[in-house]
Amino acid sequence: DQHLRPGYDIAYPLEIKWKLPSYAIDLDIYRPRKYLLSFRGSIQNSLQPFYQHRWLAAEYWSSEQDVAVDVQCKHLGLLGKKELRQPYDNESEEIYSDTLLNSTFSFCPGGSGVSSYRFGEVLQAGGIPVLVPGTIPPLHPEIDWGECVVTVSETRIVDLPRLLRRMSREDIRKRQTECQRLFNQIMKDPDDTHALALLLWIERIKSATDFRKGIDRVTN
């Protein structure tokens, strides 16, 4: 959490780089999906916790039949320069789209910061993001993501596929519904996201000002 000062900084959603294909716009979010869980991202020789989480996913989930994992390996040199050591198994945008659209859950660890580019992409695809503690969803805590996302502790990442298989269809459906509601209201239109973030700033400033006035009344 060193990248985010609670009560001061606002976790603004990262830009959604992946675009929803036109054929997928009207797909039913409750449709059966090929994969229970998926993850695609970079791993590198870093002690940063979020990269350790990625290593665990790549190491322990690859043998699961209903889990799709594709990682590229980068080596971080002494001067901070990254060297690609192993590319993705498949860099096709079509394959990535197919995986996102056919995953019920997708792992969204942070990277160099506390947010994830995958978060918005997963929501756009109608999936459910899986976070680890320390990954901050957009506009948290004013926006409550608890009924949408699944949070897994660092010690249970290895067991995540098994834990997700235990979830009832009713629970999954409720999370899909809430995820789509929040995405449509908060992240679908960047202008709406920006306007809401500004409103949150105003409310925080007002609360801090009122609190300061209250302290002054007590101490003076």
N, C-alpha and C positions, 0 to 999 in steps of 0.2 A: 504493500500500500504506500510505499515511499513516493510514488508518482502522483498520489491523490491526497489532498488535504481535506479530511472529512469536515463537512459543514462550510467549506470555503469553495473548493473546486467543484465543478459540475462535470460528471462523466458524459461527455458529448459523444454520440454514436459515430463510429468511424464510417467513412464513405463505403457504400456497397459497390464493390467493383464488379461483381457478377450480375449480369442482367437476366431477368426471367425470360426464357424463350416465349415467343408468341403462342406456340402451341400449348404452353402450360398455364396460360392465364386463367382459363376456366376449369382447371382440374379440381376435382373434389379433394379437399385436404384430408378427408377421412378415408381415402382409398387405401387398399392394401399396398404395402411397399416391400420391395425386394430385400432391403437391408434393415436390420434392427438399428444399427449404429454405423456411423462412418466418421472418418477423419482424414483430411488431406492438408499437409502443411510441411514446413521445414523443420529439421532437427539440426542441432549443431553442438559443438563441444563447449557448452556454456554451463556454469553452475547456477544460472538464473533458474528459479523454481519452475517457471512455466515451460522452459525447454526440457527440464527433467520430466515433466508430465508428458511431454510429447514422446520422449524416449520410451517411457513405460507403455504408452499406447502402441507404438510401433513394434515393441518387443513382444508384448503379451497378447495382442488382439489379432495378429495376422493369421492365426490358425483357425479362427472362428468362422464358420461357414456363412453366418448371416451378418458379418461385420466387414466393411470395406475400408482398408487402410492403404494410403499411398503417401509416401514421404520422400522428400529430397534431402540429401545430407550435405551440409555446408561445414567447412572448417574455418574457425575464427582464428586468424593469425595474431601475432604479438602486437601488431600495429592496428588491430581492429578491422583489417581487411578480410572479407569473407570470400572463400574459395569454394566453388561447387565441386563436391567430390562424387556425388551420386545423384543423377536427375530423377524426376518422378518416373514411375513405371510407365505412365501414360499422361502426357501433357496436353492431350486433346481437350479443348473446351467443351466439346460435345459429351465426352465421357464424364467430365466433372459435372456438367449439368445433369446428366442422367443419374449420377450418384447422389447428388443433392436432392433431386426430385424423388428419388426412390429410397430415401432414408427416413425412418421415423424419428430417430435421434441423431444429432451430430455433435461431436466433441468440439468445444470452442475454448481452448486454453488461451491465455494471454500470450503475448510475445515479449517485446521489449518494454511493454507497458501493461496497464491493467485492463485494457480493452481488447476486443477481438474483431478482426474484419469478418470472420466467419459468422458472427452473431447475426448480423442483418441478412446475410445471404441465406442462412438456415431458415430464418423467419419468412423471408420472401418465398422460399421453396415450400413453405407449409410444414416445416419440421420443428422439432423441439430442441433448443440448445441445451447442451450439458456443460456446466461450468464447474470450476474448482474454486475453493475459497480464495479470495484475493482478486478474482476477476470481477470487475464492476460492470453491471449492465447499465445501459443508457439511462441517464437522469435519475439514477438511484441516489438517495432512498425515497425521494418524493414519489417516484413511480414504483409501485410494488410489482415485481416480476415473480413473486413466489409461487403463484398459481400457474405460471407458464414454464419457467426453466426448471431443470433438474440440477441440483448441486451435489457433487460427489467429493468426499474427502480425499486428500492425497493418499491416504493409506488404503483406499478402496478402488483406486483407478484400475488396478489389475483385474478386479472382480466386476468392473462396470457392466460388461455384457450380461453377466449372470444376474446382477441386480435389476437391470432393465427388463429382463424377461419375466421377472416377478410382478411387474406392474400390471394392474388390471386394464382391460380395454376401456373401461369407463374412465379410469384415471388418465389414460393416454388421450382419450377423446376430449376430456375437459381441458387438458393442457394445450392441445392443439387449438381448441376454440379460443382460449385466453391469449395464446401467442399471436393468433391472427388478429384478434381485437386490438391488442397493444401495437402490433406492427402497423395496422391500418391507421390508427389514431396518432401514432408518434413518429414512425420512421418511413412510411411510404412516401410522404411528400417532404422533402428537405426544408421547404418554407415553414411547414407546420412544426417541424422539429426545432428550427431556429426560434420561432415565436414562443414555443413552450419553454425552451431553455431560458429565454429572456424573462419570461414571467416568473420562472423559478428564482432567477437572480434577484428580481424585484422583491419577491416574497422573503427571500433570505435577508436582504438588506433591511427590509422593514422589521423583521423579527429581531435582528441584531440591534437595530436602533431602539426598538421598544424595550429590549432587555437592558440596554445601556442606560436608558432613562430610568428604568426601575431600580437599577443599582445606585444611580445617582440620588434618587429619592431616599433610599435607605441609608446611604452613607453621609448625606449632607444634612 
